[in-house]
């Protein structure tokens, strides 16, 4: 709580120079044809609303969030509603890594770095540390009616080496298209692995209360095998004849009873990393659609993997437009679909995945979300 209080004080100081609403200032961008409207705040470069038309021509806000965006900072549940997540998304085993990376990490060895742990009772670091990029104040560098660009300077106060400067640009286009790109540079060699942590409910709680009947397609034949702390073992699960097989589109709950315990303990559902079979960003890696709203989402990306989380642990008051605040977002109210790299590759050298960036190697992340209708 002291950390949160200190951060609130820091935000208050920034308000003096940036205006009363920053970093919870709302920027709205809309496609010229009216097919898509998105709202963002500077805190975490976070998307707070996303409106697209359903099969009846009515606009629905299809992402989760808060009516009071300051809760992105103060909500102790910290569900990570739709920000840019970094400097390293997902989990890092024991909050430690080395450069160059090694499998048998010695805590006091040379070139070993330690960052704060905040997950599984201190067994790993989740989403960049105590205050990852989703809990930082980004600055608008440019904006128009259809695009906004934010800058964040990561001064390495979470224990990573080097200073990282990141630019995130959100753009909407005619035909129901949202694009997000991130470009980052580093002053020293450091791990960088990002995601945009969006929670989707394509019905917007009109006609259904969860995403269990949403159809899901994932172009992947293998899933990262994890241990009890949700960090990789170095092995993969072949999806053949398993509950992980979404190569042919299925409803999310197609074999729901078989998912009990998959995401740890009493958890039911998914919280897993699929490795894409294709390596071309022109082909959708994930598709999601609902028969109720008729809204379909196709995601293309240059990321090699995707984390799919069906929100078992969610319990947060809904936006008014979603029936709140008297009702909560609860288990399976949404599905988070996170375009990312191989999780904890910085501790899994046998994969041969290079996530170390530096002065001579910039980081790039690009994803496109295309909306259409099914009837």
C-alpha positions in Angstrom: 0.0 0.0 0.0 3.0 2.3 0.6 4.0 1.8 -3.0 0.6 2.7 -4.2 0.4 5.8 -2.0 3.8 7.0 -3.2 2.8 6.5 -6.8 -0.5 8.4 -6.2 1.6 11.3 -4.8 3.9 11.1 -7.9 0.9 11.3 -10.2 -0.4 14.3 -8.3 2.9 16.1 -8.9 2.7 15.4 -12.6 -0.9 16.8 -12.6 0.6 20.2 -11.8 2.6 20.4 -15.0 0.3 18.4 -17.3 -3.2 19.5 -16.4 -5.8 18.3 -14.0 -6.8 15.2 -15.9 -3.4 13.9 -17.0 -2.6 10.9 -17.0 -6.3 10.0 -17.1 -7.0 12.4 -19.9 -9.3 10.8 -22.6 -8.4 10.9 -26.3 -11.1 9.8 -28.7 -10.3 8.6 -32.2 -12.9 7.6 -34.8 -12.7 6.2 -38.4 -14.1 8.6 -41.0 -16.8 6.1 -42.0 -18.0 5.7 -38.4 -17.2 2.0 -38.2 -15.1 2.2 -35.1 -14.4 4.6 -32.2 -11.8 4.1 -29.6 -10.9 6.0 -26.4 -7.5 6.0 -24.7 -5.9 7.5 -21.6 -2.2 8.4 -21.2 -1.9 6.1 -18.1 -0.4 2.9 -19.6 -1.4 4.1 -23.1 -4.6 2.3 -22.2 -7.6 1.7 -24.4 -10.7 2.4 -22.2 -13.5 2.0 -24.7 -13.9 0.4 -28.2 -17.2 0.9 -30.0 -18.1 -1.1 -33.1 -21.4 -1.8 -34.8 -23.3 -5.1 -34.3 -25.4 -6.9 -36.9 -28.3 -4.7 -36.0 -26.3 -1.5 -36.7 -26.1 -0.6 -33.0 -22.7 0.4 -31.5 -21.4 -1.7 -28.6 -18.4 -1.1 -26.3 -16.7 -4.5 -26.6 -13.9 -4.1 -24.1 -13.9 -4.2 -20.3 -12.8 -1.3 -18.1 -13.8 1.4 -15.6 -16.1 4.3 -15.6 -13.5 6.1 -13.4 -10.3 5.6 -15.3 -8.2 6.6 -12.2 -9.0 3.0 -11.0 -6.4 1.8 -13.5 -4.0 3.0 -10.8 -5.9 2.5 -7.5 -7.8 -0.8 -8.0 -6.0 -3.3 -5.8 -7.3 -6.2 -8.0 -5.2 -4.8 -10.9 -6.8 -6.8 -13.7 -4.7 -5.0 -16.4 -7.5 -3.6 -18.5 -6.3 -3.0 -22.1 -2.9 -1.2 -21.6 0.5 -1.6 -23.2 2.3 -4.1 -20.9 6.1 -4.1 -20.5 9.1 -3.9 -20.2 8.6 -7.6 -20.2 5.0 -9.0 -20.4 3.8 -12.2 -18.8 6.1 -14.0 -16.3 9.8 -14.1 -15.5 10.8 -17.1 -13.3 12.1 -15.9 -9.9 12.2 -12.4 -11.2 15.7 -13.1 -12.5 17.6 -13.4 -15.8 21.1 -13.0 -17.1 22.7 -11.5 -20.2 23.6 -13.6 -22.0 20.8 -15.8 -21.0 21.4 -19.2 -19.3 19.3 -22.1 -18.2 21.0 -22.7 -14.8 20.9 -19.3 -13.4 23.1 -18.6 -10.4 21.5 -15.9 -8.3 24.8 -14.3 -7.5 26.5 -15.0 -10.8 27.9 -12.4 -13.2 25.5 -10.3 -15.4 22.5 -11.5 -13.4 19.6 -9.1 -12.9 16.8 -9.2 -10.3 13.5 -7.5 -10.6 10.7 -7.3 -8.1 8.5 -10.4 -7.9 4.7 -9.9 -7.7 3.1 -13.2 -8.6 2.6 -16.7 -7.2 3.7 -15.7 -3.7 7.0 -14.2 -5.0 7.9 -17.0 -7.3 7.9 -14.9 -10.5 7.5 -11.4 -11.9 4.3 -10.7 -13.8 4.0 -7.9 -16.5 7.1 -6.0 -15.8 7.3 -5.7 -12.1 5.5 -3.8 -9.3 4.9 -0.8 -11.7 5.2 -2.1 -15.2 4.4 0.0 -18.2 0.7 -0.4 -17.7 1.1 1.6 -14.4 3.2 4.4 -15.8 2.4 7.9 -17.1 2.8 8.0 -20.9 3.0 11.4 -22.7 1.1 12.2 -25.9 3.5 13.2 -28.7 1.0 13.6 -31.5 -2.7 13.0 -32.2 -5.3 13.5 -34.8 -8.9 12.5 -35.3 -7.9 9.0 -36.2 -4.6 8.4 -34.4 -2.7 9.0 -31.1 0.9 8.4 -30.2 2.2 8.1 -26.7 5.8 8.1 -25.4 7.2 6.3 -22.3 10.7 6.5 -20.9 11.5 3.5 -18.7 14.4 4.6 -16.4 15.0 1.1 -15.2 13.7 1.6 -11.7 12.3 -2.0 -11.7 15.8 -3.4 -12.0 16.2 -4.0 -15.7 19.4 -2.8 -17.3 19.4 0.3 -19.5 16.9 3.0 -20.3 14.1 2.1 -22.8 12.2 4.7 -24.8 8.9 3.4 -26.3 6.4 5.0 -28.7 3.0 3.4 -28.9 0.6 4.5 -31.7 -3.1 3.6 -31.9 -4.9 4.2 -35.2 -8.4 3.5 -36.5 -9.3 3.2 -40.2 -12.3 2.8 -42.4 -13.8 -0.7 -42.5 -13.6 -1.3 -38.7 -9.8 -1.5 -38.3 -7.8 -0.7 -35.2 -4.0 -0.8 -35.4 -1.5 -0.6 -32.5 2.3 -0.3 -33.1 5.1 0.0 -30.6 8.7 1.0 -31.3 11.3 0.9 -28.5 15.0 1.7 -28.3 17.3 0.8 -25.4 20.6 2.3 -24.2 21.9 -1.1 -23.0 21.2 -4.7 -23.8 18.0 -5.6 -22.0 15.0 -8.0 -22.4 12.0 -6.5 -24.1 8.7 -8.4 -24.7 5.4 -6.5 -24.9 1.8 -7.1 -25.3 -1.5 -5.2 -25.5 -3.7 -6.8 -22.7 -7.2 -6.4 -24.2 -10.2 -8.0 -22.5 -12.9 -8.8 -25.2 -16.6 -9.4 -24.8 -18.1 -9.0 -28.3 -21.7 -9.0 -26.9 -21.0 -6.1 -24.4 -23.3 -7.9 -22.0 -26.3 -7.4 -24.2 -27.9 -10.8 -24.8 -25.2 -12.8 -22.9 -23.3 -12.6 -19.7 -20.0 -14.3 -20.6 -17.8 -15.3 -23.5 -18.3 -19.1 -23.2 -20.3 -19.3 -26.4 -17.9 -17.0 -28.4 -16.3 -18.9 -31.3 -12.5 -19.0 -31.2 -9.9 -19.9 -33.8 -6.1 -20.0 -33.0 -3.6 -20.9 -35.7 -1.4 -23.0 -33.5 -0.5 -26.6 -33.0 1.5 -26.2 -29.8 1.1 -24.6 -26.4 3.9 -23.7 -23.9 3.9 -26.2 -21.1 4.2 -24.5 -17.7 4.8 -25.5 -14.1 2.6 -24.7 -11.0 3.9 -21.1 -11.1 2.8 -20.6 -14.7 6.4 -20.4 -16.0 7.7 -22.5 -18.9 9.3 -25.9 -18.4 10.9 -25.6 -21.8 8.6 -28.1 -23.3 5.5 -27.8 -25.5 2.1 -29.4 -25.5 0.9 -30.7 -28.9 -2.7 -29.6 -29.2 -3.8 -32.8 -31.2 -6.7 -34.5 -29.5 -6.6 -32.0 -26.6 -8.7 -29.2 -25.2 -6.1 -26.8 -26.5 -7.0 -27.4 -30.2 -8.7 -24.4 -31.7 -7.2 -24.9 -35.2 -10.7 -25.6 -36.3 -12.9 -22.9 -34.8 -14.9 -24.0 -31.7 -16.9 -22.3 -29.0 -14.6 -21.5 -26.0 -16.6 -23.9 -23.8 -16.5 -26.8 -26.3 -14.9 -29.2 -23.7 -15.2 -27.0 -20.7 -15.1 -29.7 -18.0 -11.7 -30.8 -19.2 -10.3 -27.3 -18.5 -10.7 -27.6 -14.7 -7.2 -27.1 -13.1 -5.5 -26.2 -16.4 -4.7 -22.7 -15.3 -3.7 -23.7 -11.8 -5.5 -24.8 -8.6 -9.3 -24.4 -8.8 -9.0 -22.4 -12.0 -11.2 -23.4 -14.9 -10.6 -22.3 -18.4 -7.4 -21.1 -20.1 -4.4 -18.9 -19.2 -1.9 -20.3 -21.7 0.5 -19.3 -24.5 -0.1 -20.7 -27.9 2.8 -20.5 -30.5 1.6 -19.6 -33.9 2.1 -22.0 -36.8 2.5 -19.2 -39.4 5.1 -16.6 -39.5 3.4 -14.1 -41.8 1.6 -11.1 -40.2 -0.9 -10.9 -43.1 -2.7 -14.1 -41.9 -4.9 -13.9 -38.8 -3.4 -15.6 -35.8 -6.6 -15.4 -33.8 -10.3 -15.0 -34.7 -13.1 -14.5 -32.3 -16.8 -14.0 -33.0 -20.3 -14.1 -31.4 -23.5 -15.2 -32.9 -25.4 -12.9 -30.5 -23.9 -9.6 -31.6 -22.7 -10.8 -35.0 -19.4 -9.1 -34.3 -16.2 -10.9 -35.6 -12.6 -10.0 -34.7 -9.6 -11.1 -36.7 -6.1 -10.3 -35.3 -3.0 -10.2 -37.4 0.4 -9.6 -35.8 4.1 -9.9 -36.1 4.3 -11.5 -32.7 5.1 -15.2 -32.6 2.7 -16.2 -29.8 -0.6 -15.3 -28.1 -1.7 -15.6 -24.5 -5.4 -16.5 -24.1 -6.9 -15.9 -20.6 -10.6 -16.6 -20.0 -10.6 -14.4 -16.9 -11.3 -16.9 -14.1 -10.0 -14.6 -11.4 -11.8 -11.5 -12.5 -14.1 -9.8 -10.0 -14.4 -6.0 -10.7 -17.4 -3.7 -11.0 -18.6 -3.3 -14.5 -18.9 -0.1 -16.5 -22.4 1.4 -16.5 -22.8 0.6 -20.2 -22.2 -3.1 -19.3 -24.8 -3.1 -16.5 -22.6 -1.8 -13.7 -21.7 -0.8 -11.1 -24.2 -3.0 -9.3 -22.9 -6.0 -11.3 -19.3 -7.2 -11.5 -17.1 -8.5 -14.2 -16.6 -12.1 -13.0 -15.2 -15.4 -14.2 -15.4 -15.8 -18.0 -16.9 -12.3 -18.4 -14.3 -11.7 -21.1 -11.3 -13.3 -22.8 -8.0 -11.5 -22.8 -6.1 -12.1 -26.1 -2.5 -10.9 -25.8 -0.2 -10.8 -28.8 3.3 -11.5 -27.4 6.6 -13.3 -27.7 7.6 -16.7 -26.2 7.0 -16.3 -22.4 10.0 -16.3 -20.2 12.3 -17.0 -23.2 15.0 -15.1 -21.2 15.2 -18.1 -19.0 14.7 -20.8 -21.7 17.7 -20.7 -24.0 16.9 -24.1 -25.5 14.2 -22.4 -27.5 16.8 -20.2 -29.3 14.6 -17.1 -29.1 16.4 -13.8 -28.8 14.5 -11.2 -26.8 17.6 -9.1 -25.9 17.5 -5.6 -27.5 19.9 -2.8 -27.2 21.7 0.1 -28.9 22.1 -1.8 -32.1 18.7 -3.6 -32.1 15.4 -1.9 -31.8 12.1 -3.5 -30.7 9.0 -3.6 -32.9 5.5 -4.8 -32.1 2.5 -4.5 -34.5 -1.0 -5.8 -34.3 -4.1 -5.1 -36.4 -7.7 -5.8 -35.2 -10.2 -6.1 -38.0 -13.9 -6.1 -37.2 -16.6 -7.5 -39.5 -20.1 -9.1 -39.2 -21.3 -12.7 -39.2 -25.0 -13.4 -39.8 
